[in-house]
Amino acid sequence: MQDNEIDILITIPEFKKNEDYVQYRVHFQNQKTLQGFQIHFRYSELKKFHETLETLKADLPIFPGSYWWKSVNSNLQLIEQRRQLLDSYFQNLIQIKKVRDSLIYKNFVLAAKKESDKQVQKENKEKAKKCDINTTSKKKQLIGQFITPIPNPVNLPPTPEQRKERSHSMEHKPTNNKQRNENKKASKQSPVLNFGGSKIFRGILSNAAKQ
């Protein structure tokens, strides 16, 4: 039984050949919102989906077979031929209402949507990370351009203020030496002791003590 009301259109526009396996890009597009997503499947995964649909006992389209005497994945022409057959298979499959209403088909579409969202998030994170790295490196380059290296203070010539301070300190050196000499002489003399406000020389006290 067929119905022209198709919500999701499924196509296989291209394939991707890796070193030892081939993936087919399956594109899902919502006919009402015109929003779409895509995900890559291997031939064995799509064949397993078809085998699960056979439990519905519906009149399914013929699924593209494999060749036991030759490898499809090693021949680009055979890969393209298989892609065309898979694309035709899904175009006929979505025409069957019993298939579209089945949980098997709906789970297939939902699982593909979740996996596609994960891949998009991963790609966006990688792009954002690369942008952050590029931005940081550019900032460092700009900072390096505008920063002037500070010379060693030891090698700097003295400023006028420093020269003035040095000359001022040199002028006061003789005075300081003179004061030191005077202080030494004063220390040799008998110091004055204050007792109750009266000044008594230490020499007088020593004589009084002897008497």
ZADO-1210 file (C-alpha; in nm, 4 decimals, padded with zeros to 6 digits):
<atoms>
<atom x="00.0000" y="00.0000" z="00.0000" code="MET" pos="1"/>
<atom x="00.1427" y="00.3373" z="-00.1025" code="GLN" pos="2"/>
<atom x="00.0736" y="00.6939" z="00.0092" code="ASP" pos="3"/>
<atom x="00.1921" y="01.0153" z="-00.1570" code="ASN" pos="4"/>
<atom x="00.2302" y="01.1947" z="00.1788" code="GLU" pos="5"/>
<atom x="00.6047" y="01.1641" z="00.2412" code="ILE" pos="6"/>
<atom x="00.7507" y="01.3482" z="00.5395" code="ASP" pos="7"/>
<atom x="01.1162" y="01.2514" z="00.4975" code="ILE" pos="8"/>
<atom x="01.2920" y="01.2287" z="00.1642" code="LEU" pos="9"/>
<atom x="01.5959" y="00.9975" z="00.1648" code="ILE" pos="10"/>
<atom x="01.8620" y="01.0163" z="-00.1030" code="THR" pos="11"/>
<atom x="02.2212" y="00.8959" z="-00.1468" code="ILE" pos="12"/>
<atom x="02.3994" y="01.1634" z="-00.3501" code="PRO" pos="13"/>
<atom x="02.7584" y="01.0450" z="-00.3140" code="GLU" pos="14"/>
<atom x="03.0019" y="00.8007" z="-00.1557" code="PHE" pos="15"/>
<atom x="03.3323" y="00.8303" z="00.0304" code="LYS" pos="16"/>
<atom x="03.6059" y="00.5758" z="-00.0313" code="LYS" pos="17"/>
<atom x="03.8465" y="00.5067" z="00.2535" code="ASN" pos="18"/>
<atom x="04.1495" y="00.2797" z="00.2552" code="GLU" pos="19"/>
<atom x="03.9675" y="-00.0466" z="00.3231" code="ASP" pos="20"/>
<atom x="03.5962" y="00.0389" z="00.3153" code="TYR" pos="21"/>
<atom x="03.3388" y="00.2640" z="00.1467" code="VAL" pos="22"/>
<atom x="03.0761" y="00.4856" z="00.3065" code="GLN" pos="23"/>
<atom x="02.7620" y="00.6168" z="00.1379" code="TYR" pos="24"/>
<atom x="02.6300" y="00.9592" z="00.2337" code="ARG" pos="25"/>
<atom x="02.2613" y="00.9286" z="00.3169" code="VAL" pos="26"/>
<atom x="02.0764" y="01.2613" z="00.3129" code="HIS" pos="27"/>
<atom x="01.7492" y="01.3083" z="00.5029" code="PHE" pos="28"/>
<atom x="01.5288" y="01.6073" z="00.4245" code="GLN" pos="29"/>
<atom x="01.2036" y="01.7029" z="00.5928" code="ASN" pos="30"/>
<atom x="00.9558" y="01.7885" z="00.3196" code="GLN" pos="31"/>
<atom x="00.7521" y="02.0163" z="00.5477" code="LYS" pos="32"/>
<atom x="01.0275" y="02.2233" z="00.7079" code="THR" pos="33"/>
<atom x="01.2850" y="02.1713" z="00.4299" code="LEU" pos="34"/>
<atom x="01.5453" y="02.1082" z="00.6990" code="GLN" pos="35"/>
<atom x="01.7892" y="01.8283" z="00.6386" code="GLY" pos="36"/>
<atom x="02.0795" y="01.6323" z="00.7844" code="PHE" pos="37"/>
<atom x="02.3182" y="01.3686" z="00.6595" code="GLN" pos="38"/>
<atom x="02.5208" y="01.0762" z="00.7816" code="ILE" pos="39"/>
<atom x="02.7480" y="00.8145" z="00.6282" code="HIS" pos="40"/>
<atom x="02.6585" y="00.4435" z="00.6252" code="PHE" pos="41"/>
<atom x="02.8468" y="00.1409" z="00.5085" code="ARG" pos="42"/>
<atom x="02.6817" y="-00.1024" z="00.2727" code="TYR" pos="43"/>
<atom x="02.6601" y="-00.3698" z="00.5448" code="SER" pos="44"/>
<atom x="02.4730" y="-00.1298" z="00.7769" code="GLU" pos="45"/>
<atom x="02.2136" y="-00.0446" z="00.5128" code="LEU" pos="46"/>
<atom x="02.1733" y="-00.4134" z="00.4299" code="LYS" pos="47"/>
<atom x="02.1068" y="-00.4892" z="00.7974" code="LYS" pos="48"/>
<atom x="01.8377" y="-00.2183" z="00.8004" code="PHE" pos="49"/>
<atom x="01.6716" y="-00.3842" z="00.4986" code="HIS" pos="50"/>
<atom x="01.6802" y="-00.7251" z="00.6652" code="GLU" pos="51"/>
<atom x="01.5083" y="-00.5763" z="00.9714" code="THR" pos="52"/>
<atom x="01.2361" y="-00.4279" z="00.7490" code="LEU" pos="53"/>
<atom x="01.1652" y="-00.7741" z="00.6052" code="GLU" pos="54"/>
<atom x="01.0026" y="-00.8649" z="00.9386" code="THR" pos="55"/>
<atom x="00.7176" y="-00.6283" z="00.8455" code="LEU" pos="56"/>
<atom x="00.6036" y="-00.8712" z="00.5725" code="LYS" pos="57"/>
<atom x="00.5642" y="-00.5762" z="00.3364" code="ALA" pos="58"/>
<atom x="00.6281" y="-00.5606" z="-00.0360" code="ASP" pos="59"/>
<atom x="00.9766" y="-00.4131" z="-00.0181" code="LEU" pos="60"/>
<atom x="01.1912" y="-00.2997" z="-00.3119" code="PRO" pos="61"/>
<atom x="01.4872" y="-00.5139" z="-00.4102" code="ILE" pos="62"/>
<atom x="01.7978" y="-00.4341" z="-00.2116" code="PHE" pos="63"/>
<atom x="02.1224" y="-00.4116" z="-00.4174" code="PRO" pos="64"/>
<atom x="02.3113" y="-00.7385" z="-00.3894" code="GLY" pos="65"/>
<atom x="02.6817" y="-00.8084" z="-00.3538" code="SER" pos="66"/>
<atom x="02.9185" y="-00.9986" z="-00.5799" code="TYR" pos="67"/>
<atom x="03.0855" y="-01.3017" z="-00.4338" code="TRP" pos="68"/>
<atom x="03.3385" y="-01.3316" z="-00.7177" code="TRP" pos="69"/>
<atom x="03.4638" y="-00.9710" z="-00.7103" code="LYS" pos="70"/>
<atom x="03.5126" y="-00.6884" z="-00.4638" code="SER" pos="71"/>
<atom x="03.3001" y="-00.3797" z="-00.5192" code="VAL" pos="72"/>
<atom x="03.5083" y="-00.1569" z="-00.2916" code="ASN" pos="73"/>
<atom x="03.8166" y="-00.1916" z="-00.5123" code="SER" pos="74"/>
<atom x="03.6365" y="-00.0692" z="-00.8246" code="ASN" pos="75"/>
<atom x="03.5105" y="00.2897" z="-00.8458" code="LEU" pos="76"/>
<atom x="03.2671" y="00.2083" z="-01.1239" code="GLN" pos="77"/>
<atom x="03.1050" y="-00.0666" z="-00.9191" code="LEU" pos="78"/>
<atom x="03.0900" y="00.1643" z="-00.6159" code="ILE" pos="79"/>
<atom x="02.9093" y="00.4282" z="-00.8211" code="GLU" pos="80"/>
<atom x="02.6733" y="00.1653" z="-00.9596" code="GLN" pos="81"/>
<atom x="02.5916" y="00.0476" z="-00.6065" code="ARG" pos="82"/>
<atom x="02.5327" y="00.4072" z="-00.4970" code="ARG" pos="83"/>
<atom x="02.2781" y="00.4574" z="-00.7744" code="GLN" pos="84"/>
<atom x="02.1014" y="00.1325" z="-00.6840" code="LEU" pos="85"/>
<atom x="02.0883" y="00.2292" z="-00.3149" code="LEU" pos="86"/>
<atom x="01.9505" y="00.5711" z="-00.4033" code="ASP" pos="87"/>
<atom x="01.6778" y="00.4115" z="-00.6134" code="SER" pos="88"/>
<atom x="01.6049" y="00.1638" z="-00.3321" code="TYR" pos="89"/>
<atom x="01.5344" y="00.4392" z="-00.0768" code="PHE" pos="90"/>
<atom x="01.3255" y="00.6422" z="-00.3200" code="GLN" pos="91"/>
<atom x="01.0985" y="00.3395" z="-00.3655" code="ASN" pos="92"/>
<atom x="01.1108" y="00.2460" z="00.0027" code="LEU" pos="93"/>
<atom x="00.9755" y="00.5765" z="00.1336" code="ILE" pos="94"/>
<atom x="00.6731" y="00.5383" z="-00.0933" code="GLN" pos="95"/>
<atom x="00.5441" y="00.2504" z="00.1230" code="ILE" pos="96"/>
<atom x="00.3218" y="00.3797" z="00.4032" code="LYS" pos="97"/>
<atom x="00.3538" y="00.0615" z="00.6092" code="LYS" pos="98"/>
<atom x="00.7290" y="00.1131" z="00.6174" code="VAL" pos="99"/>
<atom x="00.7055" y="00.4826" z="00.7075" code="ARG" pos="100"/>
<atom x="00.4641" y="00.4100" z="00.9932" code="ASP" pos="101"/>
<atom x="00.6773" y="00.1320" z="01.1359" code="SER" pos="102"/>
<atom x="00.8964" y="00.1764" z="01.4437" code="LEU" pos="103"/>
<atom x="01.1861" y="00.0231" z="01.2533" code="ILE" pos="104"/>
<atom x="01.1845" y="00.3054" z="00.9982" code="TYR" pos="105"/>
<atom x="01.1227" y="00.5807" z="01.2557" code="LYS" pos="106"/>
<atom x="01.4033" y="00.4547" z="01.4810" code="ASN" pos="107"/>
<atom x="01.6325" y="00.4411" z="01.1793" code="PHE" pos="108"/>
<atom x="01.5643" y="00.8090" z="01.1026" code="VAL" pos="109"/>
<atom x="01.5911" y="00.9184" z="01.4674" code="LEU" pos="110"/>
<atom x="01.9184" y="00.7324" z="01.5220" code="ALA" pos="111"/>
<atom x="02.0603" y="00.8907" z="01.2073" code="ALA" pos="112"/>
<atom x="01.9524" y="01.2364" z="01.3291" code="LYS" pos="113"/>
<atom x="02.1198" y="01.1899" z="01.6699" code="LYS" pos="114"/>
<atom x="02.4409" y="01.0668" z="01.5134" code="GLU" pos="115"/>
<atom x="02.4405" y="01.3568" z="01.2693" code="SER" pos="116"/>
<atom x="02.3953" y="01.6062" z="01.5553" code="ASP" pos="117"/>
<atom x="02.6915" y="01.4537" z="01.7402" code="LYS" pos="118"/>
<atom x="02.9120" y="01.4889" z="01.4353" code="GLN" pos="119"/>
<atom x="02.8068" y="01.8514" z="01.3853" code="VAL" pos="120"/>
<atom x="02.8806" y="01.9361" z="01.7498" code="GLN" pos="121"/>
<atom x="03.2198" y="01.7695" z="01.7263" code="LYS" pos="122"/>
<atom x="03.3062" y="01.9623" z="01.4103" code="GLU" pos="123"/>
<atom x="03.1939" y="02.2905" z="01.5673" code="ASN" pos="124"/>
<atom x="03.4112" y="02.2279" z="01.8756" code="LYS" pos="125"/>
<atom x="03.7132" y="02.1560" z="01.6575" code="GLU" pos="126"/>
<atom x="03.6523" y="02.4738" z="01.4567" code="LYS" pos="127"/>
<atom x="03.6119" y="02.6806" z="01.7738" code="ALA" pos="128"/>
<atom x="03.9335" y="02.5332" z="01.9152" code="LYS" pos="129"/>
<atom x="04.1251" y="02.6218" z="01.5997" code="LYS" pos="130"/>
<atom x="03.9835" y="02.9751" z="01.6075" code="CYS" pos="131"/>
<atom x="04.0935" y="03.0167" z="01.9709" code="ASP" pos="132"/>
<atom x="04.4448" y="02.8971" z="01.8886" code="ILE" pos="133"/>
<atom x="04.4697" y="03.1326" z="01.5908" code="ASN" pos="134"/>
<atom x="04.3351" y="03.4266" z="01.7939" code="THR" pos="135"/>
<atom x="04.5832" y="03.3632" z="02.0770" code="THR" pos="136"/>
<atom x="04.8786" y="03.3412" z="01.8387" code="SER" pos="137"/>
<atom x="04.7726" y="03.6648" z="01.6656" code="LYS" pos="138"/>
<atom x="04.7445" y="03.8458" z="02.0000" code="LYS" pos="139"/>
<atom x="05.0949" y="03.7302" z="02.0964" code="LYS" pos="140"/>
<atom x="05.2303" y="03.8570" z="01.7649" code="GLN" pos="141"/>
<atom x="05.0633" y="04.1949" z="01.8106" code="LEU" pos="142"/>
<atom x="05.1891" y="04.2254" z="02.1694" code="ILE" pos="143"/>
<atom x="05.5406" y="04.1403" z="02.0556" code="GLY" pos="144"/>
<atom x="05.5255" y="04.4143" z="01.7925" code="GLN" pos="145"/>
<atom x="05.4266" y="04.6911" z="02.0346" code="PHE" pos="146"/>
<atom x="05.6416" y="04.5985" z="02.3360" code="ILE" pos="147"/>
<atom x="05.9851" y="04.7689" z="02.3410" code="THR" pos="148"/>
<atom x="06.2496" y="04.5607" z="02.5151" code="PRO" pos="149"/>
<atom x="06.3664" y="04.7228" z="02.8418" code="ILE" pos="150"/>
<atom x="06.7466" y="04.7727" z="02.8486" code="PRO" pos="151"/>
<atom x="06.9574" y="04.6570" z="03.1393" code="ASN" pos="152"/>
<atom x="06.9531" y="04.9244" z="03.4100" code="PRO" pos="153"/>
<atom x="07.3226" y="04.8629" z="03.4789" code="VAL" pos="154"/>
<atom x="07.4163" y="04.9816" z="03.1326" code="ASN" pos="155"/>
<atom x="07.1986" y="05.2912" z="03.1471" code="LEU" pos="156"/>
<atom x="07.3812" y="05.6283" z="03.1670" code="PRO" pos="157"/>
<atom x="07.3066" y="05.8286" z="03.4837" code="PRO" pos="158"/>
<atom x="07.0229" y="06.0764" z="03.4598" code="THR" pos="159"/>
<atom x="07.0742" y="06.4456" z="03.5452" code="PRO" pos="160"/>
<atom x="06.8967" y="06.3908" z="03.8763" code="GLU" pos="161"/>
<atom x="07.1250" y="06.0986" z="03.9613" code="GLN" pos="162"/>
<atom x="07.4308" y="06.3089" z="03.8748" code="ARG" pos="163"/>
<atom x="07.3035" y="06.5891" z="04.0966" code="LYS" pos="164"/>
<atom x="07.2489" y="06.3505" z="04.3872" code="GLU" pos="165"/>
<atom x="07.5971" y="06.2040" z="04.3461" code="ARG" pos="166"/>
<atom x="07.7638" y="06.5468" z="04.3420" code="SER" pos="167"/>
<atom x="07.5605" y="06.6516" z="04.6464" code="HIS" pos="168"/>
<atom x="07.6698" y="06.3441" z="04.8395" code="SER" pos="169"/>
<atom x="08.0347" y="06.4070" z="04.7497" code="MET" pos="170"/>
<atom x="08.0138" y="06.7629" z="04.8802" code="GLU" pos="171"/>
<atom x="07.8962" y="06.6443" z="05.2214" code="HIS" pos="172"/>
<atom x="08.1608" y="06.3781" z="05.2634" code="LYS" pos="173"/>
<atom x="08.4358" y="06.6091" z="05.4038" code="PRO" pos="174"/>
<atom x="08.1886" y="06.7607" z="05.6451" code="THR" pos="175"/>
<atom x="08.0903" y="06.4192" z="05.7631" code="ASN" pos="176"/>
<atom x="08.4547" y="06.3239" z="05.8168" code="ASN" pos="177"/>
<atom x="08.5128" y="06.6459" z="06.0077" code="LYS" pos="178"/>
<atom x="08.2182" y="06.5808" z="06.2312" code="GLN" pos="179"/>
<atom x="08.3414" y="06.2270" z="06.2963" code="ARG" pos="180"/>
<atom x="08.6826" y="06.3549" z="06.4062" code="ASN" pos="181"/>
<atom x="08.5236" y="06.6104" z="06.6371" code="GLU" pos="182"/>
<atom x="08.3024" y="06.3431" z="06.7863" code="ASN" pos="183"/>
<atom x="08.6068" y="06.1224" z="06.8517" code="LYS" pos="184"/>
<atom x="08.7862" y="06.4080" z="07.0304" code="LYS" pos="185"/>
<atom x="08.4806" y="06.4855" z="07.2387" code="ALA" pos="186"/>
<atom x="08.4520" y="06.1217" z="07.3404" code="SER" pos="187"/>
<atom x="08.8121" y="06.1272" z="07.4720" code="LYS" pos="188"/>
<atom x="08.7337" y="06.4250" z="07.6951" code="GLN" pos="189"/>
<atom x="08.5662" y="06.3771" z="08.0289" code="SER" pos="190"/>
<atom x="08.1979" y="06.3542" z="07.9665" code="PRO" pos="191"/>
<atom x="07.9518" y="06.5541" z="08.1717" code="VAL" pos="192"/>
<atom x="07.7075" y="06.3709" z="08.3898" code="LEU" pos="193"/>
<atom x="07.3768" y="06.5212" z="08.4937" code="ASN" pos="194"/>
<atom x="07.2520" y="06.4463" z="08.8434" code="PHE" pos="195"/>
<atom x="06.9472" y="06.6396" z="08.9585" code="GLY" pos="196"/>
<atom x="07.0072" y="06.9118" z="08.7025" code="GLY" pos="197"/>
<atom x="07.3701" y="06.9905" z="08.8233" code="SER" pos="198"/>
<atom x="07.6639" y="06.9189" z="08.5928" code="LYS" pos="199"/>
<atom x="07.9444" y="06.7198" z="08.7572" code="ILE" pos="200"/>
<atom x="08.2589" y="06.6114" z="08.5817" code="PHE" pos="201"/>
<atom x="08.3556" y="06.2542" z="08.6098" code="ARG" pos="202"/>
<atom x="08.7080" y="06.3544" z="08.7206" code="GLY" pos="203"/>
<atom x="08.5810" y="06.5451" z="09.0255" code="ILE" pos="204"/>
<atom x="08.3677" y="06.2524" z="09.1297" code="LEU" pos="205"/>
<atom x="08.6637" y="06.0178" z="09.1095" code="SER" pos="206"/>
<atom x="08.8758" y="06.2503" z="09.3320" code="ASN" pos="207"/>
<atom x="08.5967" y="06.2821" z="09.5858" code="ALA" pos="208"/>
<atom x="08.5695" y="05.9065" z="09.5961" code="ALA" pos="209"/>
<atom x="08.9416" y="05.8705" z="09.6689" code="LYS" pos="210"/>
<atom x="08.9181" y="06.1164" z="09.9581" code="GLN" pos="211"/>
</atoms>
